[in-house]
Structure formats: structure tokens, C-alpha cells
Amino acid sequence: MLSPTSIFRSRALLAALVISAMIALFGFSLFTAVFMSCSISEPVSVLRTPQTYLTEAQWIMRVSAMENHVQASKEAQTALEQYPGSETLWNLKGIHEIEARNFTQALSTLKKAKTYVVPTTGTMDNNLAWAGLWTNANSLSLQSQYTTALNFDSSDCNIIHTGMWVEFKRATEGTRVDRSRAIMRYRALRHKYEGCEYRADNRPANEFAYEVIGAGFLDKEIGRLSLGHSTVNARLLHVGMSKITKSANPVAICAEAAPLARSRARCEQTVRTSNSVTKRVYVR
């Protein structure tokens, strides 16, 4: 997914990372002046600049402009040899690895990053948790990571979405008491997620839809685990399915929407059922 994947999730985050890094490097007023004076071909010229002469800001632009995620990760590694203290470059390397579905490498990258920098945003911890979900990492570690990320921005929809998946994972493990507590935490996150399915998002429509479908699937599963029913189950799924821009293949959708491998079969079943209902509701 990056949301990584995530993200994601990730394309909008790439732009945000570049902007925040440039402001940190130059200050807002200077960044604005530089940005407004740049031609739209600037990323191309940066890509052509010899690596030896690139500043940190130019490296950030270069790596964020690349669409080949494997090559971008290699470029980010070269940049980090020159600027090992760059939080943004570490995050970009991790995001590209998540986009390339190399989740194990992303975990290694982001864990290593935390030995070089002290994060100033929740991006690094959120992406650690997101990549960890895809590799079935320890639930307590994932919980610590997403809660650390939320401490930076408690209203960030991407972080909230990651947290919902972590708490669902915890609800399927451990004792009955552990499950009950995880469901309570999930519901608190779900309340914060309300409205996120309608937010402005720069990702391709299908990538955003996968996030919303994943959240709708979680609603149904949490309802099943708690022996109750959520009034928002069908709505979230239908909103997500209505955002899909091409014929919905449940297997392909859940391969992107569900980071936990053991949940994909149930996700596919849920999507098949929702897809038939959504067609009746949205296609006239």
C-alpha cells in the first residue's frame, strides 16, 4: 500500500516531506521565494546534476521526483552517505522501499535511521508501524510506534489508519482482556478517523480507495469480534468501493488494502459482498 502500500499513502507524503524539509533548511520566507522562482523543469535539471555537487535540498528533490522506487532507494542511500543526519532522506528511502513492497528492507532502513536522527515528525514511526504490519512484527512494538507517531499529530489520518490496523491485530491475539482493551482503543481511533474518507488526497484514486476499504473491512471485523454491529460498516466500505476507478478485483484490492496476510481471505469475501451492493447503490 504507504500507507505505504502506505502509504502511503506515500505520493502525497513525498511532497509534504520535500516542502517541510525545504522550509527547515531555508526558512519559510526564503523557501517561498525559491519555490515561486523555480521553473517546472527544475526536478529534471536536478536529476541531471552530478551527484557530487548536490546539496541536501537537491538530493531531496531528486529522490522524491523518481518513480522507480528501487532506483530511488539506491539514490537515497548515496545521498545519506553525504547527509546521514537528514531525517527527510531517511524517510524518503523508507517510503520508496515500502512502495516497492520491500517491507523488510524498509524496517531495516527506518530502524537504522533512528540511530542517526531524532524524529521531528511522526512519519518515521508511522512508517515503521505500517511496514511492520506487512511483516507481522510484534504487536506491542507496532503499538508503541504508532502511538509515538500520534504524539506528533493526533489528527493525522494516515497515522490513525495505521493505528486501527495495529489494534485490530492486537484484538486477534492474546487474552480476552487484551482483546477487549484493543477493541476499545480501536473504537477511539475509529472515532478520530471519521471524515478521513472524504479528505482531499493527492494519491491516485485507487490507492486512496484501498485505505478506505481497509478501514471499512476493519469495522466489520471489529464488530464481529465484539459480537456487536457498527452502523458505519456498510457506509465506509461503500464509500471506498465507489472510489475504485476500474473493475474491482477483490484479490487485487485486498492485496493492497489488508497488510495482515491472515486477514486477506476474509477481506476478499467482504469486498465481494460489498461490491455487489455498491453497484446497486452507485451505478444507475
C-alpha positions in Angstrom: 0.0 0.0 0.0 2.3 3.7 2.4 0.3 3.9 3.8 2.7 2.8 2.5 1.1 0.5 0.1 1.2 3.4 2.6 1.2 4.5 2.4 1.3 5.6 1.6 -0.3 7.0 1.1 3.2 7.9 0.0 2.9 10.2 -3.0 1.2 12.9 -1.1 3.7 12.3 1.8 6.6 12.7 -0.6 5.5 16.2 -1.5 4.9 17.1 2.2 8.3 15.8 3.1 10.0 17.9 0.5 8.2 21.0 1.5 8.8 20.6 5.2 12.5 19.8 4.6 13.0 22.9 2.4 11.3 25.1 5.0 13.5 23.6 7.7 16.6 24.2 5.6 15.9 27.7 4.3 13.1 29.1 6.4 9.6 29.8 5.2 10.1 33.2 3.5 13.2 32.0 1.6 11.6 28.7 0.7 8.6 30.6 -0.7 10.8 32.8 -2.8 12.9 30.0 -4.1 9.9 27.8 -4.8 8.0 30.5 -6.6 11.0 31.3 -8.8 11.6 27.7 -9.8 10.6 26.5 -13.3 8.5 23.4 -13.6 11.6 21.7 -15.2 13.6 22.1 -12.0 13.2 18.5 -10.9 14.5 17.3 -14.3 17.6 19.5 -14.0 18.2 18.2 -10.5 18.0 14.7 -11.8 20.7 15.5 -14.3 23.0 17.2 -11.8 26.2 15.2 -11.0 25.7 13.6 -7.6 28.9 15.1 -6.2 27.6 18.6 -6.4 24.1 18.1 -4.9 23.1 19.8 -1.7 20.8 18.1 0.8 17.8 20.0 -0.6 18.7 19.0 -4.2 19.0 15.4 -3.1 15.6 15.5 -1.5 14.1 16.9 -4.8 16.0 14.3 -6.8 14.9 11.3 -4.8 11.3 12.5 -4.4 11.0 13.0 -8.2 11.9 9.5 -9.0 9.2 7.0 -9.8 11.3 3.9 -10.0 11.2 3.0 -6.3 14.1 0.6 -6.3 16.4 3.1 -8.0 15.2 5.9 -5.7 16.1 3.8 -2.7 19.6 3.4 -4.1 19.9 7.1 -4.8 18.7 7.9 -1.3 21.4 5.6 0.1 24.0 7.5 -1.8 22.6 10.8 -0.5 22.6 9.5 3.0 26.3 8.8 2.8 26.8 12.6 2.3 24.0 13.7 4.7 23.5 10.9 7.3 21.7 13.3 9.6 18.9 14.1 7.1 15.6 12.9 8.6 13.8 13.6 5.3 16.2 11.5 3.2 15.8 8.6 5.6 12.1 8.9 5.4 12.2 9.1 1.6 14.3 5.9 1.5 11.9 4.1 3.7 8.9 5.3 1.7 10.3 4.2 -1.6 11.1 0.8 -0.1 7.5 0.5 1.1 6.2 1.5 -2.3 8.4 -1.2 -3.8 6.9 -3.7 -1.3 10.3 -4.3 0.2 8.9 -4.1 3.7 11.7 -5.9 5.4 14.3 -3.5 4.0 12.1 -0.6 4.9 12.1 -1.7 8.5 15.8 -2.1 8.5 16.2 1.4 6.9 13.9 3.1 9.4 15.3 1.4 12.4 18.8 2.4 11.3 17.5 6.0 10.8 16.6 6.3 14.4 20.3 5.7 15.4 21.2 8.8 13.3 18.4 11.2 13.9 15.8 12.1 16.5 12.5 12.3 14.6 10.7 15.7 14.5 7.5 14.4 12.9 5.5 11.2 13.2 6.4 10.0 9.7 9.3 7.7 10.7 7.4 5.9 13.5 4.2 5.6 11.4 6.0 4.0 8.5 7.9 1.7 10.9 4.5 0.5 12.2 3.0 0.3 8.7 5.9 -1.8 7.3 5.8 -3.9 10.4 2.2 -4.8 9.8 3.1 -6.3 6.4 5.8 -8.4 8.0 3.7 -9.5 11.0 6.0 -7.7 13.5 5.4 -7.8 17.3 2.2 -6.1 18.1 3.5 -4.3 21.2 6.3 -2.7 19.1 3.8 -1.7 16.5 1.6 -0.1 19.1 4.5 1.8 20.6 5.4 3.1 17.1 2.0 4.3 16.0 1.3 6.0 19.4 4.7 7.8 19.2 3.7 9.0 15.8 0.3 10.2 17.0 2.0 12.2 19.7 3.3 14.5 16.9 -0.1 14.8 15.2 -3.2 13.2 16.8 -5.4 14.1 13.8 -3.2 12.6 11.0 -5.5 10.3 9.1 -2.6 8.1 7.9 -1.4 7.5 11.4 -4.9 6.9 12.7 -5.4 4.3 9.9 -2.2 2.6 10.8 -3.2 2.5 14.5 -6.6 1.0 13.6 -4.8 -1.9 11.9 -2.4 -2.4 14.8 -5.3 -2.5 17.3 -7.2 -5.0 15.1 -4.1 -7.1 15.1 -3.9 -6.9 18.9 -7.6 -7.8 19.2 -7.0 -11.1 17.4 -4.1 -12.0 19.7 -3.7 -12.5 23.4 -6.3 -12.9 26.2 -9.9 -11.9 26.3 -8.9 -8.9 28.4 -6.3 -7.9 25.7 -8.9 -8.2 23.0 -11.4 -6.0 25.0 -8.8 -3.3 25.5 -7.6 -3.4 21.9 -11.2 -3.0 20.7 -11.7 0.0 23.0 -8.5 1.6 21.6 -9.7 0.8 18.1 -13.1 2.5 18.6 -11.3 5.6 19.9 -9.2 5.7 16.8 -12.2 5.0 14.6 -13.9 8.0 16.0 -10.9 10.1 15.0 -10.9 8.6 11.6 -14.5 9.7 10.9 -14.4 12.1 7.9 -10.9 11.0 6.8 -12.6 9.0 3.9 -13.7 12.4 2.4 -10.4 14.3 2.9 -8.5 15.9 0.0 -5.8 13.4 -1.1 -3.2 13.7 -3.8 -2.9 9.9 -4.4 -4.3 8.1 -7.4 -8.0 7.3 -6.7 -7.5 3.6 -6.3 -4.7 4.0 -3.7 -6.9 6.2 -1.6 -9.8 3.8 -2.1 -7.7 0.9 -0.7 -7.2 2.7 2.5 -10.9 3.4 3.0 -11.9 -0.1 2.0 -9.3 -1.4 4.5 -10.9 0.7 7.2 -14.4 -0.5 6.3 -13.2 -4.1 6.5 -11.8 -3.4 9.9 -15.1 -2.0 11.1 -16.8 -5.2 10.1 -14.2 -7.4 11.8 -14.2 -5.5 15.0 -18.0 -5.7 15.1 -17.7 -9.5 14.6 -15.0 -9.8 17.4 -17.0 -7.7 19.8 -20.3 -9.5 19.0 -21.9 -6.2 18.1 -22.8 -4.3 15.0 -21.4 -1.0 13.8 -23.8 1.4 12.0 -20.8 2.7 9.8 -19.7 -0.7 8.5 -21.5 -0.6 5.2 -21.0 3.1 4.6 -17.2 3.0 4.8 -17.0 0.0 2.5 -19.4 1.6 0.0 -17.5 4.9 0.0 -14.2 3.0 -0.6 -15.7 0.8 -3.3 -17.2 3.8 -5.1 -13.8 5.4 -5.4 -12.4 2.4 -7.3 -11.8 3.7 -10.9 -11.8 0.3 -12.6 -13.4 -3.1 -12.3 -13.0 -4.3 -8.8 -11.0 -7.5 -8.3 -11.3 -8.5 -4.6 -8.0 -10.3 -4.6 -6.1 -7.3 -6.0 -7.9 -4.9 -3.8 -7.2 -6.8 -0.6 -3.6 -7.4 -1.6 -3.3 -3.6 -1.2 -5.9 -2.8 1.4 -5.0 -5.5 4.0 -1.5 -5.6 5.4 -2.1 -8.6 7.5 -1.8 -11.7 5.3 -4.1 -13.8 7.5 -6.9 -11.3 7.0 -6.9 -11.2 3.2 -9.3 -14.1 2.6 -12.0 -12.5 4.9 -11.2 -9.2 3.2 -11.8 -10.7 -0.2 -15.1 -12.2 1.0 -16.2 -8.9 2.4 -15.3 -7.0 -0.7 -17.2 -9.4 -3.0 -20.3 -8.9 -0.9 -19.9 -5.1 -0.7 -19.1 -4.8 -4.4 -22.4 -6.2 -5.4 -24.3 -3.9 -3.1 -22.2 -0.9 -4.1 -23.0 -1.5 -7.8 -26.7 -1.3 -7.0 -26.3 1.8 -4.8 -23.9 3.8 -7.0 -24.5 2.6 -10.6 -27.8 3.5 -12.0 
